[in-house]
């Protein structure tokens, strides 16, 4: 969310903008303030966050801009009762961004807010566990549903499901993936992620190859609009979330089973554990810096050691 936007220093413009943003604003106002630096989806999230904060402050007859540390802390504490930690953190980032653009002191950068966020992160660690696992069974069902399709969106999304699951990719790793990170040998695709090489299954390799043969951009997983037009721009977190939300709809999952961009890593960790991988091996496979996250995803450690392979892969996929 952070962008290098030059703060408003002209006193007259600054005063007028503060007055405007002390009330509910619309998407065009926010886009103008941020000089078009954000995608539409990011703007919508920021707009909702800021207008929610403004409404909170107005209800309590306090200033939203500039906001006090006390008002900001009370707002985040109140929202934490009904929202997960990533949403609370995003609220803090939005509040800070609007203040910085107006050349005002960021109340969210105060130590009281940092302490609060640390407390919420710890108390809401269960939120991470609630991420539904994207399982091999789900992948098989989606493959059966989408593989016959000739629509570009279906080809791309199915390739995303395969690659994110078989490589336990983070959303950021999918976004950053380049054509130079993809190679083929013996009809199998190999994906380079950091210092590791992941060998895809035959099914995943074929799915990826089919999508890439139709992709005319310079980005492996590019944006596609509703008219099937390809854009030479990367997916953002919201786009990836929608790809997995679509999977939830296709699979007919209930509300408490719905998938997110984190679900493929949860599912990969659980698949590895079911194959007998130890927690340390799962940590290494998923490139986690510590075993804490995979342990939360599993609720237990793996059952036994796994043999070291030349190419890292979860077997059998087929």
MIVEX-621291 format. One line per 10 residues: number of its first residue (from 0); for each residue x, y, z of N, C-alpha, C. Coordinates in steps of 0.02 Angstrom, whole numbers, plus 50000, padded with zeros to 5 digits. Example, Ala and Ser with C-alpha at 12.3 -4.5 7.8 and 13.67 -1.06 7.14 Angstrom:
2
0) 50660/49716/50390/50615/49775/50390/50660/49835/50390; 50642/49888/50354/50684/49947/50357/50645/50002/50394
This chain:
318
0) 50041/49940/50000/50000/50000/50000/50043/50063/50000; 50103/50059/50027/50145/50119/50031/50170/50140/49963; 50164/50205/49948/50189/50233/49886/50226/50298/49903; 50273/50316/49861/50309/50378/49871/50270/50436/49840; 50225/50464/49879/50183/50519/49856/50206/50583/49890; 50219/50634/49851/50243/50697/49879/50189/50729/49922; 50205/50746/49985/50155/50777/50029/50133/50845/50004; 50073/50865/50022/50047/50930/50004/50079/50982/50050; 50114/51030/50021/50148/51082/50061/50116/51150/50053; 50079/51161/49998/50044/51224/49989/49989/51230/50041
10) 49994/51281/50083/49949/51288/50140/49876/51293/50120; 49861/51330/50067/49792/51338/50045/49763/51272/50020; 49802/51237/49978/49779/51173/49951/49772/51121/50008; 49821/51122/50053/49821/51075/50109/49759/51085/50153; 49744/51148/50169/49686/51163/50212/49621/51139/50179; 49615/51152/50114/49554/51131/50078/49548/51055/50076; 49604/51021/50066/49604/50948/50062/49588/50917/50129; 49616/50945/50183/49601/50920/50250/49527/50926/50265; 49498/50983/50245/49426/50993/50255/49386/50940/50217; 49408/50927/50155/49373/50879/50113/49378/50808/50141
20) 49438/50789/50164/49449/50721/50189/49429/50712/50262; 49402/50764/50292/49375/50757/50359/49303/50734/50357; 49279/50723/50296/49212/50696/50285/49219/50637/50237; 49165/50602/50224/49167/50545/50178/49187/50570/50108; 49229/50531/50074/49252/50550/50007/49233/50495/49958; 49243/50510/49894/49229/50459/49842/49294/50436/49809; 49287/50389/49764/49345/50358/49732/49386/50408/49692; 49353/50453/49657/49388/50503/49617/49430/50549/49660; 49403/50569/49717/49439/50613/49763/49503/50579/49788; 49496/50516/49807/49553/50479/49833/49605/50467/49778
30) 49582/50452/49718/49627/50441/49662/49666/50504/49646; 49632/50561/49650/49665/50626/49637/49717/50640/49691; 49698/50627/49754/49745/50639/49810/49808/50597/49803; 49800/50535/49781/49857/50489/49776/49890/50489/49707; 49870/50537/49665/49900/50547/49599/49898/50484/49555; 49844/50445/49563/49836/50386/49520/49887/50331/49532; 49917/50330/49591/49970/50281/49605/49943/50212/49623; 49879/50208/49639/49851/50144/49662/49803/50114/49610; 49799/50048/49611/49751/50013/49568/49680/50027/49593; 49631/50014/49551/49562/50025/49570/49543/49985/49632
40) 49565/49922/49635/49549/49880/49692/49580/49905/49757; 49643/49929/49752/49676/49956/49811/49641/50020/49833; 49622/50061/49785/49586/50123/49801/49520/50108/49836; 49484/50058/49813/49420/50040/49843/49430/50019/49916; 49483/49980/49928/49498/49959/49997/49515/50018/50041; 49558/50063/50015/49577/50122/50053/49516/50167/50066; 49474/50174/50015/49415/50216/50022/49369/50190/50077; 49357/50126/50076/49315/50096/50128/49346/50105/50197; 49412/50095/50202/49446/50102/50266/49441/50174/50292; 49456/50222/50247/49456/50292/50269/49386/50315/50287
50) 49337/50300/50247/49269/50322/50262/49242/50290/50326; 49263/50228/50339/49244/50195/50402/49274/50232/50461; 49337/50252/50454/49372/50289/50507/49339/50357/50517; 49324/50391/50463/49292/50457/50468/49225/50452/50504; 49185/50402/50486/49119/50393/50518/49127/50379/50593; 49178/50340/50610/49192/50325/50680/49208/50390/50718; 49250/50431/50689/49270/50494/50721/49212/50542/50726; 49171/50546/50675/49113/50590/50676/49063/50570/50729; 49054/50505/50738/49008/50480/50790/49030/50501/50859; 49096/50510/50867/49124/50527/50932/49146/50600/50936
60) 49130/50637/50883/49143/50709/50881/49217/50725/50892; 49260/50686/50859/49332/50699/50861/49357/50706/50789; 49415/50737/50782/49442/50750/50715/49474/50687/50685; 49456/50672/50621/49488/50616/50587/49553/50637/50553; 49560/50703/50540/49618/50729/50504/49633/50800/50525; 49684/50811/50567/49727/50759/50595/49691/50721/50651; 49707/50658/50656/49678/50616/50708/49727/50610/50766; 49699/50603/50825/49741/50593/50884/49760/50519/50890; 49812/50506/50928/49833/50437/50940/49778/50400/50977; 49745/50434/51024/49692/50403/51063/49633/50382/51019
70) 49613/50426/50973/49557/50409/50928/49576/50350/50883; 49637/50351/50858/49660/50298/50814/49662/50231/50851; 49688/50233/50912/49692/50171/50952/49623/50144/50968; 49577/50188/50986/49509/50167/51002/49475/50138/50940; 49486/50168/50883/49456/50144/50821/49482/50074/50804; 49547/50064/50807/49576/49999/50790/49553/49946/50840; 49549/49965/50903/49526/49917/50954/49454/49896/50942; 49413/49945/50924/49342/49932/50910/49334/49886/50850; 49370/49901/50796/49365/49861/50735/49393/49791/50745; 49441/49784/50790/49472/49718/50801/49423/49667/50829
80) 49367/49692/50857/49318/49646/50885/49277/49611/50831; 49279/49638/50770/49240/49608/50716/49280/49593/50653; 49343/49614/50652/49384/49602/50592/49449/49566/50610; 49479/49535/50559/49541/49498/50569/49600/49546/50567; 49658/49521/50590/49716/49564/50597/49738/49598/50532; 49740/49563/50474/49760/49597/50413/49718/49659/50397; 49653/49656/50414/49609/49713/50403/49627/49770/50450; 49643/49753/50512/49662/49804/50561/49728/49838/50540; 49775/49798/50517/49839/49825/50494/49829/49870/50434; 49783/49851/50390/49769/49892/50331/49737/49958/50351
90) 49693/49957/50401/49663/50018/50427/49719/50067/50448; 49767/50040/50487/49822/50081/50512/49863/50110/50455; 49875/50070/50403/49914/50094/50345/49876/50149/50308; 49811/50140/50300/49771/50191/50265/49770/50257/50304; 49759/50252/50369/49759/50313/50410/49827/50348/50405; 49880/50310/50409/49947/50339/50404/49960/50370/50336; 49937/50337/50283/49948/50362/50215/49913/50429/50204; 49850/50434/50225/49812/50497/50216/49844/50553/50256; 49868/50539/50315/49902/50590/50356/49967/50613/50323; 50006/50566/50299/50071/50583/50270/50063/50625/50207
100) 50013/50609/50166/50001/50647/50105/49983/50719/50122; 49950/50729/50179/49932/50797/50200/49987/50829/50243; 50045/50797/50243/50102/50823/50280/50086/50831/50354; 50049/50781/50380/50031/50780/50451/50065/50722/50485; 50074/50728/50550/50106/50674/50588/50061/50612/50586; 50092/50555/50574/50055/50492/50568/50039/50464/50637; 49975/50465/50658/49958/50439/50724/49969/50363/50730; 49965/50329/50673/49974/50256/50674/50046/50235/50684; 50091/50283/50680/50162/50269/50690/50183/50277/50763; 50136/50296/50806/50151/50306/50877/50162/50239/50911
110) 50203/50239/50962/50220/50176/50996/50158/50143/51026; 50109/50182/51048/50048/50152/51075/50011/50110/51022; 50011/50135/50961/49978/50098/50907/50018/50036/50889; 50084/50043/50889/50127/49985/50874/50119/49931/50927; 50114/49951/50990/50103/49903/51044/50035/49868/51034; 49985/49908/51016/49918/49880/51006/49919/49829/50949; 49951/49847/50894/49953/49801/50836/49990/49737/50853; 50043/49743/50893/50079/49682/50915/50035/49638/50958; 49996/49669/51002/49951/49631/51045/49896/49597/51003; 49869/49634/50955/49817/49606/50912/49844/49550/50869
120) 49905/49558/50845/49936/49506/50804/49940/49441/50844; 49961/49447/50907/49969/49388/50949/49901/49358/50968; 49853/49402/50986/49788/49377/51008/49747/49348/50950; 49762/49372/50890/49724/49349/50831/49762/49298/50790; 49812/49266/50819/49850/49216/50782/49805/49159/50758; 49749/49149/50792/49702/49097/50771/49672/49112/50703; 49673/49176/50683/49646/49194/50617/49682/49157/50562; 49748/49147/50572/49788/49113/50521/49765/49041/50514; 49749/49010/50570/49728/48941/50569/49662/48932/50532; 49622/48986/50532/49556/48980/50502/49558/48981/50425
130) 49616/48994/50396/49621/48992/50323/49608/48921/50299; 49559/48914/50256/49540/48848/50231/49594/48820/50186; 49605/48756/50190/49657/48724/50149/49632/48711/50078; 49673/48728/50030/49660/48711/49960/49690/48642/49950; 49648/48592/49946/49672/48522/49948/49683/48494/49878; 49715/48436/49876/49725/48400/49813/49658/48381/49782; 49610/48364/49826/49544/48346/49801/49511/48405/49767; 49519/48465/49796/49492/48525/49765/49525/48537/49697; 49591/48528/49695/49628/48539/49633/49603/48491/49578; 49592/48429/49597/49568/48380/49548/49499/48399/49521
140) 49455/48423/49565/49388/48443/49544/49391/48503/49497; 49434/48551/49514/49440/48611/49473/49470/48594/49405; 49517/48546/49405/49548/48525/49342/49495/48493/49297; 49452/48453/49326/49399/48421/49286/49350/48473/49259; 49338/48525/49298/49290/48576/49277/49319/48623/49224; 49382/48643/49233/49410/48697/49192/49454/48674/49134; 49484/48615/49138/49531/48595/49086/49500/48590/49016; 49435/48574/49009/49408/48572/48940/49394/48641/48911; 49395/48693/48954/49376/48760/48932/49426/48791/48883; 49400/48832/48838/49443/48869/48791/49448/48943/48811
150) 49419/48961/48868/49422/49030/48892/49490/49043/48924; 49520/49101/48908/49586/49118/48934/49586/49122/49010; 49533/49150/49039/49529/49156/49112/49530/49088/49145; 49494/49040/49115/49493/48972/49143/49563/48940/49139; 49597/48950/49083/49664/48922/49075/49712/48952/49126; 49709/49019/49133/49755/49052/49180/49741/49032/49251; 49677/49034/49271/49661/49018/49341/49679/48947/49358; 49666/48900/49313/49684/48830/49327/49760/48823/49334; 49798/48858/49293/49871/48856/49299/49893/48885/49366; 49860/48938/49388/49875/48968/49453/49862/48918/49509
160) 49806/48884/49507/49790/48835/49559/49845/48781/49563; 49865/48756/49506/49916/48703/49504/49983/48729/49531; 50006/48785/49505/50073/48810/49522/50076/48832/49595; 50025/48867/49619/50027/48891/49688/50024/48832/49737; 49987/48780/49719/49983/48722/49763/50046/48680/49762; 50071/48665/49703/50129/48620/49697/50194/48653/49718; 50196/48719/49718/50256/48756/49739/50246/48791/49806; 50186/48784/49836/50170/48818/49899/50186/48893/49894; 50164/48924/49841/50182/48993/49828/50144/49042/49872; 50179/49095/49892/50147/49153/49922/50117/49193/49865
170) 50070/49237/49881/50042/49280/49830/50096/49324/49799; 50141/49350/49840/50194/49393/49814/50240/49355/49766; 50251/49291/49780/50294/49250/49737/50261/49237/49670; 50195/49228/49671/50159/49219/49607/50164/49283/49566; 50154/49340/49599/50156/49404/49564/50224/49416/49532; 50277/49398/49568/50345/49413/49545/50373/49361/49496; 50337/49307/49487/50361/49254/49443/50370/49280/49371; 50429/49266/49342/50443/49287/49274/50453/49227/49228; 50453/49240/49163/50464/49185/49115/50533/49154/49125; 50581/49194/49150/50648/49167/49161/50649/49117/49218
180) 50596/49115/49259/50592/49068/49315/50560/49002/49296; 50538/48997/49233/50503/48937/49210/50543/48902/49156; 50555/48838/49165/50591/48799/49114/50559/48731/49107; 50576/48696/49053/50548/48630/49040/50604/48580/49027; 50597/48520/49053/50643/48465/49040/50603/48400/49044; 50611/48358/48994/50574/48295/48991/50499/48305/48998; 50474/48359/48966/50403/48376/48965/50375/48396/49033; 50419/48409/49081/50396/48432/49147/50421/48503/49159; 50377/48544/49188/50395/48613/49203/50434/48617/49268; 50483/48661/49270/50522/48674/49330/50515/48748/49347
190) 50498/48762/49409/50487/48831/49431/50542/48850/49481; 50576/48904/49466/50628/48930/49511/50596/48979/49559; 50602/48966/49624/50578/49011/49676/50634/49021/49726; 50659/49082/49729/50718/49096/49770/50775/49049/49749; 50801/49009/49796/50857/48965/49778/50835/48893/49768; 50770/48883/49759/50744/48815/49752/50712/48805/49683; 50714/48743/49660/50682/48725/49596/50627/48673/49611; 50567/48687/49587/50510/48643/49599/50489/48610/49534; 50486/48545/49535/50465/48507/49476/50390/48494/49479; 50354/48518/49429/50282/48509/49428/50263/48439/49403
200) 50204/48418/49422/50177/48355/49397/50164/48361/49322; 50152/48304/49291/50137/48303/49220/50074/48344/49205; 50023/48335/49247/49960/48371/49237/49970/48446/49244; 50006/48467/49296/50018/48538/49307/50061/48567/49251; 50111/48529/49229/50155/48552/49175/50116/48564/49111; 50071/48518/49095/50030/48524/49034/49983/48584/49040; 49954/48593/49099/49908/48648/49111/49944/48715/49104; 50003/48720/49134/50042/48782/49130/50063/48796/49058; 50086/48744/49024/50110/48753/48955/50053/48776/48909; 49994/48749/48920/49936/48769/48879/49920/48842/48889
210) 49919/48864/48953/49905/48934/48967/49958/48980/48937; 50021/48964/48947/50075/49007/48923/50076/49011/48846; 50053/48959/48813/50051/48960/48740/50000/49010/48714; 49952/49029/48756/49901/49078/48738/49917/49147/48766; 49966/49151/48810/49983/49214/48843/50031/49254/48799; 50008/49311/48775/50048/49352/48730/50084/49409/48766; 50081/49411/48832/50113/49464/48870/50182/49442/48894; 50216/49487/48930/50282/49472/48957/50278/49449/49030; 50218/49437/49054/50208/49417/49123/50171/49350/49124; 50200/49298/49156/50169/49232/49156/50096/49232/49178
220) 50082/49266/49234/50013/49269/49259/49990/49341/49258; 49963/49361/49202/49944/49430/49189/49870/49441/49204; 49851/49504/49201/49781/49522/49210/49740/49506/49148; 49677/49488/49159/49630/49475/49104/49565/49510/49121; 49537/49548/49074/49474/49581/49088/49416/49536/49068; 49355/49560/49080/49296/49518/49067/49285/49503/48993; 49320/49541/48950/49314/49529/48878/49371/49484/48852; 49408/49453/48898/49463/49408/48881/49523/49445/48850; 49529/49510/48864/49588/49547/48842/49644/49537/48893; 49705/49525/48870/49763/49516/48913/49799/49582/48922
230) 49822/49595/48983/49858/49657/48998/49928/49640/49024; 49976/49679/49001/50046/49669/49021/50058/49699/49090; 50020/49676/49139/50027/49700/49207/50014/49642/49255; 50045/49646/49313/50043/49591/49361/49978/49591/49402; 49961/49533/49426/49904/49527/49471/49921/49559/49538; 49872/49587/49572/49883/49611/49640/49850/49562/49689; 49856/49576/49753/49828/49530/49803/49753/49521/49795; 49719/49575/49778/49646/49571/49770/49628/49526/49711; 49667/49531/49657/49654/49489/49599/49663/49415/49616; 49716/49400/49653/49730/49330/49672/49675/49305/49719
240) 49653/49349/49764/49598/49331/49809/49536/49311/49769; 49522/49350/49716/49463/49336/49676/49470/49270/49637; 49531/49253/49618/49543/49189/49584/49523/49131/49630; 49541/49137/49695/49525/49084/49742/49452/49088/49765; 49425/49148/49766/49354/49154/49782/49312/49120/49727; 49336/49128/49666/49302/49094/49610/49306/49018/49618; 49363/48994/49641/49370/48922/49654/49319/48899/49706; 49309/48940/49758/49259/48924/49809/49190/48918/49778; 49174/48964/49733/49108/48962/49700/49101/48901/49655; 49153/48886/49617/49151/48828/49572/49144/48763/49611
250) 49175/48760/49670/49173/48700/49711/49111/48696/49754; 49073/48751/49757/49012/48753/49798/49027/48751/49872; 49080/48784/49894/49100/48783/49964/49056/48829/50006; 49045/48810/50067/49006/48852/50113/49048/48911/50135; 49016/48958/50169/49049/49021/50188/49111/49008/50232; 49106/48961/50278/49163/48948/50323/49216/48903/50292; 49205/48882/50229/49255/48842/50194/49290/48882/50138; 49270/48944/50129/49293/48982/50072/49368/48991/50072; 49396/48991/50012/49469/48992/50003/49495/49063/49996; 49559/49071/50010/49592/49135/50002/49660/49124/49970
260) 49697/49177/49958/49762/49171/49928/49812/49133/49970; 49797/49124/50034/49841/49086/50079/49825/49012/50079; 49767/48994/50051/49742/48925/50057/49788/48874/50023; 49821/48893/49969/49863/48845/49934/49923/48825/49976; 49950/48872/50015/50007/48856/50060/49984/48811/50117; 49925/48825/50142/49897/48782/50195/49888/48711/50168; 49858/48706/50109/49847/48640/50079/49910/48603/50063; 49961/48640/50038/50025/48608/50022/50058/48581/50085; 50055/48620/50139/50085/48597/50202/50051/48533/50227; 49985/48532/50222/49948/48474/50245/49960/48413/50200
270) 49967/48425/50135/49982/48370/50089/50050/48340/50104; 50099/48382/50117/50166/48358/50133/50165/48317/50197; 50128/48342/50247/50124/48306/50311/50093/48238/50301; 50042/48234/50258/50008/48170/50246/50054/48121/50211; 50106/48147/50177/50154/48104/50143/50213/48085/50187; 50211/48109/50250/50263/48090/50297/50320/48139/50305; 50314/48198/50277/50367/48247/50285/50369/48272/50357; 50428/48283/50382/50436/48313/50448/50422/48388/50444; 50409/48419/50501/50395/48490/50503/50452/48530/50473; 50514/48511/50488/50572/48547/50462/50575/48543/50386
280) 50557/48485/50358/50557/48477/50285/50502/48519/50253; 50444/48522/50287/50389/48562/50262/50408/48636/50264; 50440/48656/50318/50465/48725/50323/50511/48742/50265; 50556/48696/50250/50604/48707/50197/50569/48710/50129; 50522/48665/50118/50486/48663/50055/50449/48728/50042; 50415/48753/50094/50375/48814/50087/50413/48878/50097; 50479/48872/50110/50522/48931/50117/50502/48974/50176; 50474/48943/50228/50458/48980/50288/50521/48992/50328; 50527/49051/50357/50587/49067/50395/50589/49030/50462; 50531/49012/50487/50528/48974/50550/50473/48921/50543
290) 50472/48872/50587/50420/48820/50583/50353/48841/50612; 50348/48902/50637/50287/48923/50671/50225/48920/50626; 50231/48950/50566/50172/48952/50522/50151/48883/50497; 50197/48842/50470/50174/48776/50449/50147/48735/50507; 50174/48745/50567/50148/48708/50625/50076/48729/50640; 50061/48794/50631/49993/48817/50641/49946/48788/50588; 49971/48784/50528/49929/48756/50474/49913/48682/50486; 49961/48647/50517/49953/48575/50527/49919/48558/50593; 49935/48596/50644/49911/48578/50710/49952/48521/50739; 50003/48500/50701/50047/48445/50723/50107/48444/50676
300) 50156/48403/50693/50214/48396/50650/50204/48339/50602; 50247/48334/50553/50243/48279/50504/50259/48213/50538; 50245/48158/50504/50251/48092/50534/50320/48061/50525; 50356/48077/50474/50422/48047/50464/50463/48087/50415; 50527/48069/50410/50571/48105/50364/50554/48090/50292; 50571/48137/50249/50561/48126/50177/50629/48124/50143; 50632/48084/50091/50694/48077/50054/50710/48141/50016; 50774/48161/50017/50795/48220/49980/50795/48204/49906; 50767/48250/49866/50763/48241/49794/50803/48294/49758; 50824/48278/49698/50861/48327/49658/50817/48388/49644
310) 50755/48374/49625/50706/48427/49617/50654/48418/49672; 50637/48473/49706/50589/48468/49760/50520/48461/49730; 50482/48412/49752/50414/48404/49727/50372/48365/49777; 50308/48379/49778/50261/48340/49818/50237/48282/49775; 50248/48221/49796/50230/48163/49754/50185/48115/49793; 50141/48080/49762/50124/48088/49691/50068/48138/49682; 50072/48178/49630/50017/48224/49614/49965/48190/49569; 49990/48148/49524/49945/48119/49474/49904/48061/49502
